[in-house]
């Protein structure tokens, strides 16, 4: 796991300018750069499909820093994946559905920001009906699994609009990066 691609998937809106996601993205890049070779992509700044495909081929690990908009990726980040996860590059025709991933040996991590409070997860009486963070983003994990990548433990910053606590998010992110990447 020497080469890491870090993607900032934030899509700016008037009520969500992306300062927190940029702060988390910058921290991830800074910490990982102390031990690994790092390349970056900021989806909202545009990209070249072939260059992005080459970054994925180069990377041992991909880190997606992204807000969760309506329980999924921002539209621009979904379009990014739709554009670069091309047949013959990211997946092919496996004998069994889901067996044709062409990105084996690579790992990925989601670092996410949510307006949902932490209490909404892992509690059967709350919104996510007992699902933890990983369960709530299972559909995103399936995309990566389909192309042959393996998950690392995801990170979540919660209640980011209603009750933001930047110091806590940064402390928890640093702990997460230390646990997952040893930095």
Helices and strands as residue ranges (DSSP letters): E 3-8, H 19-33, E 37-42, G 43-45, H 49-58, E 61-67, H 75-84, E 107-113, G 118-120, H 133-136, H 138-146, E 150-151, E 155-157, H 166-181
